[in-house]
């Protein structure tokens, strides 16, 4: 069981890194720091929604439990920190990630009840 946990943990770490890198490509930390040319709220929301939607697919494929989701959130948070984002942005992005993961958990139940 320990080996399986280590493999799954590594998979979660790699995905968190991919997610953070994907965000950094579309919204580099330098853009966040540049107060003279701020990105519109609508554009930033769209970028976050697109990136975090990938997390829903990952959750559906891997069925992360409570600890897996916590690991993904923490790893994502640390990758964003390493990439130079502000604490405020990291908090918002990580909270968004956790909301998207929770939505992925509810989606199959909602689809089943709609199909009745």
Biopython code that builds the backbone (N, CA, C, O; Angstrom):
import numpy as np
from Bio.PDB.StructureBuilder import StructureBuilder

atoms = [
    (1, "UNK", "N", (0.820, -1.189, 0.000)),
    (1, "UNK", "CA", (0.000, 0.000, 0.000)),
    (1, "UNK", "C", (0.867, 1.257, 0.000)),
    (1, "UNK", "O", (0.492, 2.259, -0.609)),
    (2, "UNK", "N", (2.008, 1.222, 0.665)),
    (2, "UNK", "CA", (2.901, 2.362, 0.714)),
    (2, "UNK", "C", (3.459, 2.718, -0.650)),
    (2, "UNK", "O", (3.581, 3.896, -0.988)),
    (3, "UNK", "N", (3.801, 1.701, -1.438)),
    (3, "UNK", "CA", (4.319, 1.940, -2.782)),
    (3, "UNK", "C", (3.266, 2.602, -3.659)),
    (3, "UNK", "O", (3.560, 3.546, -4.393)),
    (4, "UNK", "N", (2.034, 2.097, -3.578)),
    (4, "UNK", "CA", (0.942, 2.663, -4.362)),
    (4, "UNK", "C", (0.700, 4.120, -3.974)),
    (4, "UNK", "O", (0.483, 4.964, -4.843)),
    (5, "UNK", "N", (0.734, 4.413, -2.700)),
    (5, "UNK", "CA", (0.554, 5.791, -2.230)),
    (5, "UNK", "C", (1.657, 6.697, -2.763)),
    (5, "UNK", "O", (1.402, 7.839, -3.145)),
    (6, "UNK", "N", (2.890, 6.178, -2.787)),
    (6, "UNK", "CA", (4.017, 6.958, -3.290)),
    (6, "UNK", "C", (3.862, 7.235, -4.779)),
    (6, "UNK", "O", (4.155, 8.340, -5.234)),
    (7, "UNK", "N", (3.409, 6.253, -5.541)),
    (7, "UNK", "CA", (3.219, 6.427, -6.979)),
    (7, "UNK", "C", (2.110, 7.445, -7.245)),
    (7, "UNK", "O", (2.262, 8.334, -8.082)),
    (8, "UNK", "N", (0.997, 7.308, -6.529)),
    (8, "UNK", "CA", (-0.113, 8.240, -6.691)),
    (8, "UNK", "C", (0.321, 9.649, -6.269)),
    (8, "UNK", "O", (-0.014, 10.632, -6.930)),
    (9, "UNK", "N", (1.063, 9.735, -5.171)),
    (9, "UNK", "CA", (1.549, 11.034, -4.705)),
    (9, "UNK", "C", (2.432, 11.706, -5.728)),
    (9, "UNK", "O", (2.335, 12.915, -5.937)),
    (10, "UNK", "N", (3.293, 10.938, -6.368)),
    (10, "UNK", "CA", (4.178, 11.484, -7.402)),
    (10, "UNK", "C", (3.353, 11.968, -8.591)),
    (10, "UNK", "O", (3.650, 13.012, -9.172)),
    (11, "UNK", "N", (2.325, 11.215, -8.949)),
    (11, "UNK", "CA", (1.430, 11.585, -10.052)),
    (11, "UNK", "C", (0.721, 12.912, -9.735)),
    (11, "UNK", "O", (0.586, 13.773, -10.604)),
    (12, "UNK", "N", (0.279, 13.062, -8.506)),
    (12, "UNK", "CA", (-0.392, 14.292, -8.071)),
    (12, "UNK", "C", (0.588, 15.463, -8.108)),
    (12, "UNK", "O", (0.229, 16.551, -8.559)),
    (13, "UNK", "N", (1.812, 15.258, -7.645)),
    (13, "UNK", "CA", (2.831, 16.304, -7.673)),
    (13, "UNK", "C", (3.101, 16.761, -9.103)),
    (13, "UNK", "O", (3.181, 17.959, -9.374)),
    (14, "UNK", "N", (3.242, 15.805, -10.009)),
    (14, "UNK", "CA", (3.510, 16.132, -11.410)),
    (14, "UNK", "C", (2.355, 16.917, -12.017)),
    (14, "UNK", "O", (2.577, 17.874, -12.757)),
    (15, "UNK", "N", (1.124, 16.520, -11.708)),
    (15, "UNK", "CA", (-0.025, 17.240, -12.241)),
    (15, "UNK", "C", (-0.094, 18.648, -11.672)),
    (15, "UNK", "O", (-0.384, 19.589, -12.411)),
    (16, "UNK", "N", (0.162, 18.821, -10.387)),
    (16, "UNK", "CA", (0.146, 20.149, -9.769)),
    (16, "UNK", "C", (1.162, 21.058, -10.448)),
    (16, "UNK", "O", (0.896, 22.236, -10.685)),
    (17, "UNK", "N", (2.322, 20.501, -10.755)),
    (17, "UNK", "CA", (3.356, 21.268, -11.444)),
    (17, "UNK", "C", (2.890, 21.653, -12.853)),
    (17, "UNK", "O", (3.067, 22.796, -13.272)),
    (18, "UNK", "N", (2.296, 20.706, -13.581)),
    (18, "UNK", "CA", (1.784, 20.991, -14.921)),
    (18, "UNK", "C", (0.717, 22.083, -14.868)),
    (18, "UNK", "O", (0.692, 22.978, -15.713)),
    (19, "UNK", "N", (-0.155, 22.004, -13.879)),
    (19, "UNK", "CA", (-1.225, 22.980, -13.726)),
    (19, "UNK", "C", (-0.652, 24.376, -13.479)),
    (19, "UNK", "O", (-1.083, 25.349, -14.096)),
    (20, "UNK", "N", (0.315, 24.463, -12.579)),
    (20, "UNK", "CA", (0.943, 25.757, -12.277)),
    (20, "UNK", "C", (1.686, 26.298, -13.498)),
    (20, "UNK", "O", (1.630, 27.495, -13.777)),
    (21, "UNK", "N", (2.378, 25.427, -14.221)),
    (21, "UNK", "CA", (3.102, 25.863, -15.414)),
    (21, "UNK", "C", (2.137, 26.346, -16.494)),
    (21, "UNK", "O", (2.415, 27.319, -17.194)),
    (22, "UNK", "N", (1.009, 25.663, -16.621)),
    (22, "UNK", "CA", (-0.010, 26.063, -17.583)),
    (22, "UNK", "C", (-0.543, 27.459, -17.252)),
    (22, "UNK", "O", (-0.737, 28.285, -18.144)),
    (23, "UNK", "N", (-0.772, 27.709, -15.992)),
    (23, "UNK", "CA", (-1.217, 29.020, -15.555)),
    (23, "UNK", "C", (-0.139, 30.068, -15.831)),
    (23, "UNK", "O", (-0.439, 31.168, -16.295)),
    (24, "UNK", "N", (1.099, 29.726, -15.545)),
    (24, "UNK", "CA", (2.210, 30.665, -15.728)),
    (24, "UNK", "C", (2.419, 31.026, -17.204)),
    (24, "UNK", "O", (2.867, 32.132, -17.508)),
    (25, "UNK", "N", (2.107, 30.125, -18.105)),
    (25, "UNK", "CA", (2.241, 30.431, -19.536)),
    (25, "UNK", "C", (1.224, 31.485, -19.965)),
    (25, "UNK", "O", (1.534, 32.363, -20.770)),
    (26, "UNK", "N", (0.023, 31.395, -19.431)),
    (26, "UNK", "CA", (-1.047, 32.313, -19.836)),
    (26, "UNK", "C", (-1.099, 33.580, -18.995)),
    (26, "UNK", "O", (-1.568, 34.620, -19.457)),
    (27, "UNK", "N", (-0.617, 33.491, -17.760)),
    (27, "UNK", "CA", (-0.627, 34.634, -16.854)),
    (27, "UNK", "C", (0.635, 34.583, -15.997)),
    (27, "UNK", "O", (0.593, 34.167, -14.839)),
    (28, "UNK", "N", (1.758, 35.012, -16.576)),
    (28, "UNK", "CA", (3.028, 34.965, -15.831)),
    (28, "UNK", "C", (2.975, 35.842, -14.577)),
    (28, "UNK", "O", (2.244, 36.831, -14.519)),
    (29, "UNK", "N", (3.751, 35.461, -13.598)),
    (29, "UNK", "CA", (3.765, 36.228, -12.345)),
    (29, "UNK", "C", (4.202, 37.670, -12.583)),
    (29, "UNK", "O", (3.819, 38.560, -11.824)),
    (30, "UNK", "N", (4.992, 37.913, -13.620)),
    (30, "UNK", "CA", (5.409, 39.283, -13.942)),
    (30, "UNK", "C", (4.207, 40.142, -14.336)),
    (30, "UNK", "O", (4.194, 41.344, -14.070)),
    (31, "UNK", "N", (3.200, 39.538, -14.967)),
    (31, "UNK", "CA", (1.995, 40.287, -15.330)),
    (31, "UNK", "C", (1.228, 40.690, -14.081)),
    (31, "UNK", "O", (0.663, 41.782, -14.009)),
    (32, "UNK", "N", (1.214, 39.806, -13.109)),
    (32, "UNK", "CA", (0.516, 40.117, -11.864)),
    (32, "UNK", "C", (1.219, 41.263, -11.141)),
    (32, "UNK", "O", (0.573, 42.137, -10.563)),
    (33, "UNK", "N", (2.546, 41.246, -11.182)),
    (33, "UNK", "CA", (3.327, 42.260, -10.473)),
    (33, "UNK", "C", (3.288, 43.620, -11.186)),
    (33, "UNK", "O", (3.549, 44.650, -10.564)),
    (34, "UNK", "N", (2.966, 43.628, -12.480)),
    (34, "UNK", "CA", (2.948, 44.860, -13.261)),
    (34, "UNK", "C", (1.643, 45.617, -13.022)),
    (34, "UNK", "O", (0.634, 45.351, -13.674)),
    (35, "UNK", "N", (1.671, 46.543, -12.102)),
    (35, "UNK", "CA", (0.463, 47.296, -11.734)),
    (35, "UNK", "C", (0.121, 48.369, -12.769)),
    (35, "UNK", "O", (-1.003, 48.870, -12.783)),
    (36, "UNK", "N", (1.066, 48.728, -13.628)),
    (36, "UNK", "CA", (0.793, 49.760, -14.627)),
    (36, "UNK", "C", (-0.051, 49.236, -15.783)),
    (36, "UNK", "O", (-0.727, 50.015, -16.455)),
    (37, "UNK", "N", (-0.023, 47.925, -16.024)),
    (37, "UNK", "CA", (-0.829, 47.313, -17.088)),
    (37, "UNK", "C", (-1.552, 46.095, -16.535)),
    (37, "UNK", "O", (-1.193, 44.961, -16.852)),
    (38, "UNK", "N", (-2.564, 46.322, -15.714)),
    (38, "UNK", "CA", (-3.269, 45.179, -15.110)),
    (38, "UNK", "C", (-4.096, 44.409, -16.149)),
    (38, "UNK", "O", (-4.595, 44.979, -17.119)),
    (39, "UNK", "N", (-4.220, 43.119, -15.918)),
    (39, "UNK", "CA", (-5.054, 42.259, -16.757)),
    (39, "UNK", "C", (-6.491, 42.426, -16.285)),
    (39, "UNK", "O", (-6.749, 42.529, -15.086)),
    (40, "UNK", "N", (-7.422, 42.453, -17.228)),
    (40, "UNK", "CA", (-8.818, 42.630, -16.838)),
    (40, "UNK", "C", (-9.271, 41.456, -15.980)),
    (40, "UNK", "O", (-8.770, 40.339, -16.106)),
    (41, "UNK", "N", (-10.218, 41.733, -15.119)),
    (41, "UNK", "CA", (-10.756, 40.695, -14.241)),
    (41, "UNK", "C", (-11.406, 39.579, -15.053)),
    (41, "UNK", "O", (-11.297, 38.404, -14.702)),
    (42, "UNK", "N", (-12.084, 39.951, -16.142)),
    (42, "UNK", "CA", (-12.741, 38.952, -16.987)),
    (42, "UNK", "C", (-11.716, 38.025, -17.642)),
    (42, "UNK", "O", (-11.924, 36.813, -17.714)),
    (43, "UNK", "N", (-10.621, 38.594, -18.114)),
    (43, "UNK", "CA", (-9.586, 37.772, -18.752)),
    (43, "UNK", "C", (-8.929, 36.839, -17.734)),
    (43, "UNK", "O", (-8.714, 35.660, -18.014)),
    (44, "UNK", "N", (-8.617, 37.366, -16.568)),
    (44, "UNK", "CA", (-7.995, 36.550, -15.527)),
    (44, "UNK", "C", (-8.932, 35.432, -15.084)),
    (44, "UNK", "O", (-8.492, 34.304, -14.860)),
    (45, "UNK", "N", (-10.214, 35.738, -14.958)),
    (45, "UNK", "CA", (-11.198, 34.717, -14.583)),
    (45, "UNK", "C", (-11.228, 33.613, -15.631)),
    (45, "UNK", "O", (-11.253, 32.432, -15.285)),
    (46, "UNK", "N", (-11.226, 33.984, -16.906)),
    (46, "UNK", "CA", (-11.246, 33.003, -17.997)),
    (46, "UNK", "C", (-9.996, 32.125, -17.960)),
    (46, "UNK", "O", (-10.086, 30.910, -18.136)),
    (47, "UNK", "N", (-8.853, 32.724, -17.737)),
    (47, "UNK", "CA", (-7.601, 31.966, -17.659)),
    (47, "UNK", "C", (-7.669, 30.958, -16.515)),
    (47, "UNK", "O", (-7.345, 29.784, -16.698)),
    (48, "UNK", "N", (-8.087, 31.413, -15.343)),
    (48, "UNK", "CA", (-8.189, 30.514, -14.186)),
    (48, "UNK", "C", (-9.203, 29.404, -14.434)),
    (48, "UNK", "O", (-8.949, 28.244, -14.113)),
    (49, "UNK", "N", (-10.347, 29.757, -15.002)),
    (49, "UNK", "CA", (-11.370, 28.737, -15.278)),
    (49, "UNK", "C", (-10.838, 27.670, -16.235)),
    (49, "UNK", "O", (-11.057, 26.477, -16.022)),
    (50, "UNK", "N", (-10.147, 28.094, -17.278)),
    (50, "UNK", "CA", (-9.598, 27.144, -18.254)),
    (50, "UNK", "C", (-8.574, 26.212, -17.614)),
    (50, "UNK", "O", (-8.593, 25.000, -17.831)),
    (51, "UNK", "N", (-7.684, 26.798, -16.823)),
    (51, "UNK", "CA", (-6.629, 25.998, -16.186)),
    (51, "UNK", "C", (-7.228, 25.055, -15.145)),
    (51, "UNK", "O", (-6.872, 23.878, -15.091)),
    (52, "UNK", "N", (-8.125, 25.567, -14.331)),
    (52, "UNK", "CA", (-8.682, 24.754, -13.253)),
    (52, "UNK", "C", (-9.661, 23.695, -13.757)),
    (52, "UNK", "O", (-9.895, 22.698, -13.073)),
    (53, "UNK", "N", (-10.227, 23.895, -14.927)),
    (53, "UNK", "CA", (-11.101, 22.868, -15.508)),
    (53, "UNK", "C", (-10.309, 21.580, -15.761)),
    (53, "UNK", "O", (-10.866, 20.483, -15.702)),
    (54, "UNK", "N", (-9.028, 21.718, -16.038)),
    (54, "UNK", "CA", (-8.180, 20.527, -16.207)),
    (54, "UNK", "C", (-8.139, 19.710, -14.916)),
    (54, "UNK", "O", (-8.054, 18.482, -14.952)),
    (55, "UNK", "N", (-8.199, 20.398, -13.784)),
    (55, "UNK", "CA", (-8.173, 19.704, -12.491)),
    (55, "UNK", "C", (-9.417, 18.857, -12.308)),
    (55, "UNK", "O", (-9.358, 17.796, -11.687)),
    (56, "UNK", "N", (-10.545, 19.310, -12.843)),
    (56, "UNK", "CA", (-11.772, 18.512, -12.748)),
    (56, "UNK", "C", (-11.600, 17.197, -13.498)),
    (56, "UNK", "O", (-11.993, 16.141, -13.002)),
    (57, "UNK", "N", (-11.020, 17.256, -14.679)),
    (57, "UNK", "CA", (-10.780, 16.035, -15.439)),
    (57, "UNK", "C", (-9.829, 15.105, -14.702)),
    (57, "UNK", "O", (-10.028, 13.891, -14.674)),
    (58, "UNK", "N", (-8.803, 15.680, -14.112)),
    (58, "UNK", "CA", (-7.842, 14.887, -13.343)),
    (58, "UNK", "C", (-8.532, 14.211, -12.165)),
    (58, "UNK", "O", (-8.278, 13.041, -11.878)),
    (59, "UNK", "N", (-9.404, 14.950, -11.485)),
    (59, "UNK", "CA", (-10.133, 14.396, -10.347)),
    (59, "UNK", "C", (-11.033, 13.252, -10.797)),
    (59, "UNK", "O", (-11.092, 12.212, -10.140)),
    (60, "UNK", "N", (-11.728, 13.436, -11.903)),
    (60, "UNK", "CA", (-12.627, 12.382, -12.391)),
    (60, "UNK", "C", (-11.863, 11.120, -12.778)),
    (60, "UNK", "O", (-12.314, 10.006, -12.513)),
    (61, "UNK", "N", (-10.701, 11.303, -13.409)),
    (61, "UNK", "CA", (-9.896, 10.154, -13.843)),
    (61, "UNK", "C", (-9.241, 9.427, -12.672)),
    (61, "UNK", "O", (-9.136, 8.201, -12.675)),
    (62, "UNK", "N", (-8.806, 10.182, -11.681)),
    (62, "UNK", "CA", (-8.009, 9.601, -10.594)),
    (62, "UNK", "C", (-8.768, 9.418, -9.291)),
    (62, "UNK", "O", (-8.273, 8.756, -8.379)),
    (63, "UNK", "N", (-9.947, 9.984, -9.189)),
    (63, "UNK", "CA", (-10.786, 9.862, -7.990)),
    (63, "UNK", "C", (-9.979, 10.076, -6.708)),
    (63, "UNK", "O", (-9.865, 9.195, -5.857)),
    (64, "UNK", "N", (-9.434, 11.271, -6.612)),
    (64, "UNK", "CA", (-8.637, 11.615, -5.438)),
    (64, "UNK", "C", (-9.514, 11.650, -4.200)),
    (64, "UNK", "O", (-10.624, 12.180, -4.234)),
    (65, "UNK", "N", (-9.030, 11.102, -3.137)),
    (65, "UNK", "CA", (-9.719, 11.195, -1.855)),
    (65, "UNK", "C", (-9.375, 12.514, -1.196)),
    (65, "UNK", "O", (-8.785, 13.401, -1.813)),
    (66, "UNK", "N", (-9.745, 12.630, 0.040)),
    (66, "UNK", "CA", (-9.501, 13.853, 0.794)),
    (66, "UNK", "C", (-8.010, 14.197, 0.841)),
    (66, "UNK", "O", (-7.629, 15.352, 0.649)),
    (67, "UNK", "N", (-7.177, 13.196, 1.095)),
    (67, "UNK", "CA", (-5.739, 13.452, 1.195)),
    (67, "UNK", "C", (-5.134, 13.764, -0.164)),
    (67, "UNK", "O", (-4.230, 14.594, -0.262)),
    (68, "UNK", "N", (-5.615, 13.116, -1.205)),
    (68, "UNK", "CA", (-5.122, 13.389, -2.554)),
    (68, "UNK", "C", (-5.437, 14.814, -2.979)),
    (68, "UNK", "O", (-4.599, 15.493, -3.573)),
    (69, "UNK", "N", (-6.653, 15.265, -2.671)),
    (69, "UNK", "CA", (-7.038, 16.645, -3.005)),
    (69, "UNK", "C", (-6.204, 17.638, -2.201)),
    (69, "UNK", "O", (-5.765, 18.662, -2.725)),
    (70, "UNK", "N", (-5.993, 17.330, -0.934)),
    (70, "UNK", "CA", (-5.177, 18.214, -0.098)),
    (70, "UNK", "C", (-3.750, 18.285, -0.636)),
    (70, "UNK", "O", (-3.148, 19.358, -0.667)),
    (71, "UNK", "N", (-3.217, 17.155, -1.055)),
    (71, "UNK", "CA", (-1.861, 17.130, -1.613)),
    (71, "UNK", "C", (-1.809, 17.954, -2.892)),
    (71, "UNK", "O", (-0.875, 18.731, -3.093)),
    (72, "UNK", "N", (-2.802, 17.791, -3.754)),
    (72, "UNK", "CA", (-2.835, 18.547, -4.996)),
    (72, "UNK", "C", (-2.895, 20.045, -4.698)),
    (72, "UNK", "O", (-2.163, 20.828, -5.304)),
    (73, "UNK", "N", (-3.754, 20.443, -3.775)),
    (73, "UNK", "CA", (-3.862, 21.855, -3.414)),
    (73, "UNK", "C", (-2.565, 22.413, -2.859)),
    (73, "UNK", "O", (-2.149, 23.510, -3.231)),
    (74, "UNK", "N", (-1.927, 21.670, -1.975)),
    (74, "UNK", "CA", (-0.668, 22.132, -1.377)),
    (74, "UNK", "C", (0.452, 22.201, -2.402)),
    (74, "UNK", "O", (1.223, 23.160, -2.425)),
    (75, "UNK", "N", (0.540, 21.186, -3.247)),
    (75, "UNK", "CA", (1.584, 21.186, -4.282)),
    (75, "UNK", "C", (1.377, 22.344, -5.250)),
    (75, "UNK", "O", (2.339, 23.010, -5.631)),
    (76, "UNK", "N", (0.137, 22.588, -5.650)),
    (76, "UNK", "CA", (-0.186, 23.698, -6.543)),
    (76, "UNK", "C", (0.205, 25.025, -5.895)),
    (76, "UNK", "O", (0.806, 25.889, -6.534)),
    (77, "UNK", "N", (-0.142, 25.171, -4.625)),
    (77, "UNK", "CA", (0.200, 26.382, -3.868)),
    (77, "UNK", "C", (1.716, 26.612, -3.873)),
    (77, "UNK", "O", (2.172, 27.728, -4.124)),
    (78, "UNK", "N", (2.492, 25.567, -3.598)),
    (78, "UNK", "CA", (3.948, 25.711, -3.544)),
    (78, "UNK", "C", (4.542, 26.001, -4.910)),
    (78, "UNK", "O", (5.503, 26.764, -5.011)),
    (79, "UNK", "N", (3.992, 25.409, -5.965)),
    (79, "UNK", "CA", (4.507, 25.693, -7.316)),
    (79, "UNK", "C", (4.259, 27.158, -7.668)),
    (79, "UNK", "O", (5.131, 27.816, -8.235)),
    (80, "UNK", "N", (3.069, 27.670, -7.332)),
    (80, "UNK", "CA", (2.778, 29.082, -7.613)),
    (80, "UNK", "C", (3.719, 29.997, -6.826)),
    (80, "UNK", "O", (4.183, 31.015, -7.340)),
    (81, "UNK", "N", (3.991, 29.626, -5.590)),
    (81, "UNK", "CA", (4.921, 30.400, -4.753)),
    (81, "UNK", "C", (6.304, 30.435, -5.405)),
    (81, "UNK", "O", (6.940, 31.486, -5.490)),
    (82, "UNK", "N", (6.754, 29.265, -5.864)),
    (82, "UNK", "CA", (8.062, 29.178, -6.527)),
    (82, "UNK", "C", (8.102, 30.004, -7.813)),
    (82, "UNK", "O", (9.154, 30.517, -8.195)),
    (83, "UNK", "N", (6.960, 30.127, -8.472)),
    (83, "UNK", "CA", (6.893, 30.882, -9.721)),
    (83, "UNK", "C", (6.798, 32.392, -9.497)),
    (83, "UNK", "O", (6.856, 33.165, -10.453)),
    (84, "UNK", "N", (6.654, 32.815, -8.241)),
    (84, "UNK", "CA", (6.719, 34.230, -7.908)),
    (84, "UNK", "C", (5.399, 34.964, -7.794)),
    (84, "UNK", "O", (5.379, 36.194, -7.829)),
    (85, "UNK", "N", (4.305, 34.252, -7.661)),
    (85, "UNK", "CA", (3.005, 34.906, -7.500)),
    (85, "UNK", "C", (2.853, 35.444, -6.078)),
    (85, "UNK", "O", (3.497, 34.967, -5.144)),
    (86, "UNK", "N", (1.985, 36.450, -5.938)),
    (86, "UNK", "CA", (1.732, 37.039, -4.622)),
    (86, "UNK", "C", (0.919, 36.072, -3.766)),
    (86, "UNK", "O", (0.231, 35.191, -4.281)),
    (87, "UNK", "N", (1.010, 36.251, -2.471)),
    (87, "UNK", "CA", (0.247, 35.406, -1.546)),
    (87, "UNK", "C", (-1.256, 35.521, -1.802)),
    (87, "UNK", "O", (-1.978, 34.528, -1.719)),
    (88, "UNK", "N", (-1.725, 36.717, -2.111)),
    (88, "UNK", "CA", (-3.146, 36.926, -2.362)),
    (88, "UNK", "C", (-3.598, 36.130, -3.591)),
    (88, "UNK", "O", (-4.628, 35.457, -3.556)),
    (89, "UNK", "N", (-2.828, 36.211, -4.666)),
    (89, "UNK", "CA", (-3.182, 35.471, -5.878)),
    (89, "UNK", "C", (-3.131, 33.966, -5.634)),
    (89, "UNK", "O", (-4.006, 33.230, -6.090)),
    (90, "UNK", "N", (-2.119, 33.516, -4.923)),
    (90, "UNK", "CA", (-1.982, 32.089, -4.617)),
    (90, "UNK", "C", (-3.200, 31.605, -3.833)),
    (90, "UNK", "O", (-3.724, 30.523, -4.097)),
    (91, "UNK", "N", (-3.638, 32.394, -2.886)),
    (91, "UNK", "CA", (-4.809, 32.018, -2.080)),
    (91, "UNK", "C", (-6.053, 31.892, -2.950)),
    (91, "UNK", "O", (-6.806, 30.927, -2.822)),
    (92, "UNK", "N", (-6.272, 32.861, -3.833)),
    (92, "UNK", "CA", (-7.445, 32.845, -4.710)),
    (92, "UNK", "C", (-7.381, 31.650, -5.665)),
    (92, "UNK", "O", (-8.371, 30.939, -5.838)),
    (93, "UNK", "N", (-6.223, 31.430, -6.280)),
    (93, "UNK", "CA", (-6.081, 30.335, -7.241)),
    (93, "UNK", "C", (-6.228, 28.973, -6.569)),
    (93, "UNK", "O", (-6.855, 28.073, -7.128)),
    (94, "UNK", "N", (-5.665, 28.816, -5.396)),
    (94, "UNK", "CA", (-5.759, 27.541, -4.681)),
    (94, "UNK", "C", (-7.177, 27.286, -4.204)),
    (94, "UNK", "O", (-7.664, 26.158, -4.276)),
    (95, "UNK", "N", (-7.837, 28.317, -3.721)),
    (95, "UNK", "CA", (-9.236, 28.165, -3.312)),
    (95, "UNK", "C", (-10.089, 27.768, -4.519)),
    (95, "UNK", "O", (-10.966, 26.911, -4.414)),
    (96, "UNK", "N", (-9.825, 28.392, -5.651)),
    (96, "UNK", "CA", (-10.528, 28.033, -6.883)),
    (96, "UNK", "C", (-10.297, 26.580, -7.258)),
    (96, "UNK", "O", (-11.225, 25.883, -7.669)),
    (97, "UNK", "N", (-9.056, 26.122, -7.114)),
    (97, "UNK", "CA", (-8.738, 24.719, -7.400)),
    (97, "UNK", "C", (-9.568, 23.787, -6.534)),
    (97, "UNK", "O", (-10.116, 22.801, -7.027)),
    (98, "UNK", "N", (-9.662, 24.091, -5.258)),
    (98, "UNK", "CA", (-10.407, 23.220, -4.359)),
    (98, "UNK", "C", (-11.903, 23.215, -4.692)),
    (98, "UNK", "O", (-12.565, 22.185, -4.564)),
    (99, "UNK", "N", (-12.427, 24.351, -5.112)),
    (99, "UNK", "CA", (-13.834, 24.423, -5.529)),
    (99, "UNK", "C", (-14.047, 23.573, -6.779)),
    (99, "UNK", "O", (-15.032, 22.841, -6.869)),
    (100, "UNK", "N", (-13.148, 23.663, -7.725)),
    (100, "UNK", "CA", (-13.273, 22.875, -8.953)),
    (100, "UNK", "C", (-13.173, 21.376, -8.669)),
    (100, "UNK", "O", (-13.870, 20.578, -9.295)),
    (101, "UNK", "N", (-12.314, 20.997, -7.737)),
    (101, "UNK", "CA", (-12.214, 19.578, -7.372)),
    (101, "UNK", "C", (-13.511, 19.101, -6.726)),
    (101, "UNK", "O", (-13.959, 17.985, -6.985)),
    (102, "UNK", "N", (-14.113, 19.936, -5.890)),
    (102, "UNK", "CA", (-15.382, 19.572, -5.249)),
    (102, "UNK", "C", (-16.492, 19.453, -6.288)),
    (102, "UNK", "O", (-17.343, 18.570, -6.186)),
    (103, "UNK", "N", (-16.491, 20.328, -7.274)),
    (103, "UNK", "CA", (-17.484, 20.256, -8.346)),
    (103, "UNK", "C", (-17.339, 18.961, -9.134)),
    (103, "UNK", "O", (-18.335, 18.364, -9.543)),
    (104, "UNK", "N", (-16.111, 18.529, -9.346)),
    (104, "UNK", "CA", (-15.870, 17.287, -10.091)),
    (104, "UNK", "C", (-16.448, 16.101, -9.338)),
    (104, "UNK", "O", (-16.914, 15.142, -9.953)),
    (105, "UNK", "N", (-16.422, 16.158, -8.013)),
    (105, "UNK", "CA", (-17.003, 15.083, -7.195)),
    (105, "UNK", "C", (-18.515, 15.036, -7.325)),
    (105, "UNK", "O", (-19.109, 13.957, -7.348)),
    (106, "UNK", "N", (-19.139, 16.205, -7.411)),
    (106, "UNK", "CA", (-20.599, 16.271, -7.478)),
    (106, "UNK", "C", (-21.136, 15.982, -8.870)),
    (106, "UNK", "O", (-22.270, 15.519, -8.994)),
    (107, "UNK", "N", (-20.383, 16.230, -9.899)),
    (107, "UNK", "CA", (-20.867, 16.151, -11.277)),
    (107, "UNK", "C", (-21.495, 14.783, -11.617)),
    (107, "UNK", "O", (-22.589, 14.768, -12.182)),
    (108, "UNK", "N", (-20.867, 13.639, -11.306)),
    (108, "UNK", "CA", (-21.498, 12.373, -11.654)),
    (108, "UNK", "C", (-22.848, 12.160, -10.965)),
    (108, "UNK", "O", (-23.770, 11.616, -11.572)),
    (109, "UNK", "N", (-22.971, 12.575, -9.724)),
    (109, "UNK", "CA", (-24.237, 12.431, -8.999)),
    (109, "UNK", "C", (-25.317, 13.313, -9.621)),
    (109, "UNK", "O", (-26.471, 12.902, -9.743)),
    (110, "UNK", "N", (-24.934, 14.519, -10.008)),
    (110, "UNK", "CA", (-25.884, 15.440, -10.632)),
    (110, "UNK", "C", (-26.337, 14.918, -11.989)),
    (110, "UNK", "O", (-27.509, 15.039, -12.344)),
    (111, "UNK", "N", (-25.398, 14.330, -12.760)),
    (111, "UNK", "CA", (-25.740, 13.776, -14.070)),
    (111, "UNK", "C", (-26.697, 12.602, -13.919)),
    (111, "UNK", "O", (-27.626, 12.444, -14.711)),
    (112, "UNK", "N", (-26.468, 11.780, -12.900)),
    (112, "UNK", "CA", (-27.328, 10.618, -12.682)),
    (112, "UNK", "C", (-28.745, 11.046, -12.310)),
    (112, "UNK", "O", (-29.717, 10.462, -12.789)),
    (113, "UNK", "N", (-28.866, 12.075, -11.447)),
    (113, "UNK", "CA", (-30.196, 12.526, -11.057)),
    (113, "UNK", "C", (-30.914, 13.234, -12.199)),
    (113, "UNK", "O", (-32.144, 13.212, -12.248)),
    (114, "UNK", "N", (-30.191, 13.855, -13.110)),
    (114, "UNK", "CA", (-30.801, 14.527, -14.246)),
    (114, "UNK", "C", (-31.325, 13.522, -15.266)),
    (114, "UNK", "O", (-32.274, 13.805, -15.998)),
    (115, "UNK", "N", (-30.707, 12.358, -15.307)),
    (115, "UNK", "CA", (-31.087, 11.334, -16.277)),
    (115, "UNK", "C", (-32.294, 10.505, -15.869)),
    (115, "UNK", "O", (-32.732, 9.649, -16.638)),
    (116, "UNK", "N", (-32.838, 10.731, -14.693)),
    (116, "UNK", "CA", (-33.980, 9.939, -14.210)),
    (116, "UNK", "C", (-35.212, 10.179, -14.992)),
    (116, "UNK", "O", (-36.251, 9.586, -14.704)),
]
sb = StructureBuilder()
sb.init_structure("model")
sb.init_model(0)
sb.init_chain("A")
sb.init_seg("    ")
for serial, (resi, resn, name, xyz) in enumerate(atoms, 1):
    if name == "N":
        sb.init_residue(resn, " ", resi, " ")
    sb.init_atom(name, np.array(xyz, "f"), 0.0, 1.0, " ", f" {name:<3s}", serial, name[0])
structure = sb.get_structure()
